[in-house]
Each structure stands twice: as C-alpha cells, then as structure tokens.
C-alpha cells in the first residue's frame, strides 16, 4: 500500500505529468464548450456553407465580357 502512495506522490510532483494533465484539462474544456454550444456551431456551419454555395452559384451565372470577333 505504501508503494502505491509513493508512486502517486512521485507522479503528482513530476513536472512532465503536470504538462500532460494540463493538456487533458484544456482538451476537456474544449469538448465541454463544443457540447454546450453544439446547436449554435452546427447552425453557423450550415449557414456558412449555404452562403458559400449561393455565392458559387452566383459566380457561375456571370458571363464575362468578351469581345465579339
């Protein structure tokens, strides 16, 4: 049992372990934010693609001015 606590204390005091822990915490926060704003993000992406698609469709209908032979 004491060896287990020694390993836990060593991991807790290890600087490299804290870097990993920080990265996991940042990732968890990003995932929580993404879940919280999921509907807003999906509607924003859909609106972005819709506007882009309509812009592409509008540019296809524009005929460039070419001189007649």
C-alpha positions as CSV (number, residue, x, y, z in Angstrom):
1,X,0.0,0.0,0.0
2,X,2.9,2.4,0.8
3,X,4.5,1.7,-2.6
4,X,1.3,2.8,-4.3
5,X,1.2,6.1,-2.4
6,X,4.9,6.7,-3.2
7,X,4.1,6.2,-6.9
8,X,1.2,8.6,-6.7
9,X,3.2,11.3,-4.9
10,X,6.0,10.9,-7.4
11,X,3.6,11.2,-10.3
12,X,2.0,14.3,-8.7
13,X,5.4,16.0,-8.2
14,X,6.6,15.1,-11.7
15,X,6.7,18.2,-13.9
16,X,6.1,16.2,-17.1
17,X,3.0,14.7,-15.6
18,X,1.6,18.2,-15.0
19,X,2.2,19.0,-18.6
20,X,0.1,16.0,-19.6
21,X,-2.5,16.9,-17.0
22,X,-2.7,20.5,-18.3
23,X,-3.2,19.2,-21.9
24,X,-6.0,16.9,-20.8
25,X,-7.7,19.7,-18.9
26,X,-7.6,22.0,-21.9
27,X,-9.0,19.3,-24.1
28,X,-11.8,18.6,-21.6
29,X,-12.7,22.3,-21.5
30,X,-12.8,22.5,-25.3
31,X,-15.0,19.4,-25.5
32,X,-17.4,20.8,-22.9
33,X,-17.6,24.1,-24.7
34,X,-18.3,22.3,-28.0
35,X,-21.0,20.3,-26.4
36,X,-22.6,23.3,-24.8
37,X,-22.7,25.3,-28.0
38,X,-23.3,22.4,-30.3
39,X,-26.5,23.7,-31.8
40,X,-25.1,27.2,-32.4
41,X,-21.9,25.8,-34.0
42,X,-23.9,23.4,-36.3
43,X,-26.3,26.2,-37.4
44,X,-23.3,28.6,-38.0
45,X,-21.5,26.0,-40.2
46,X,-24.7,25.2,-42.1
47,X,-25.3,29.0,-42.7
48,X,-21.6,29.4,-43.8
49,X,-21.9,26.5,-46.3
50,X,-25.3,27.8,-47.6
51,X,-23.9,31.3,-48.2
52,X,-20.8,29.9,-49.9
53,X,-22.9,27.7,-52.1
54,X,-25.1,30.6,-53.2
55,X,-22.0,32.7,-53.9
56,X,-20.6,30.0,-56.0
57,X,-23.9,29.6,-57.9
58,X,-24.0,33.4,-58.5
59,X,-20.5,33.5,-59.9
60,X,-21.4,30.7,-62.3
61,X,-24.2,32.7,-63.8
62,X,-22.0,35.8,-64.5
63,X,-20.8,35.8,-68.1
64,X,-17.6,37.6,-68.6
65,X,-17.4,40.4,-71.2
66,X,-15.6,39.0,-74.2
67,X,-15.2,41.0,-77.4
68,X,-17.0,39.8,-80.5
69,X,-14.9,38.6,-83.4
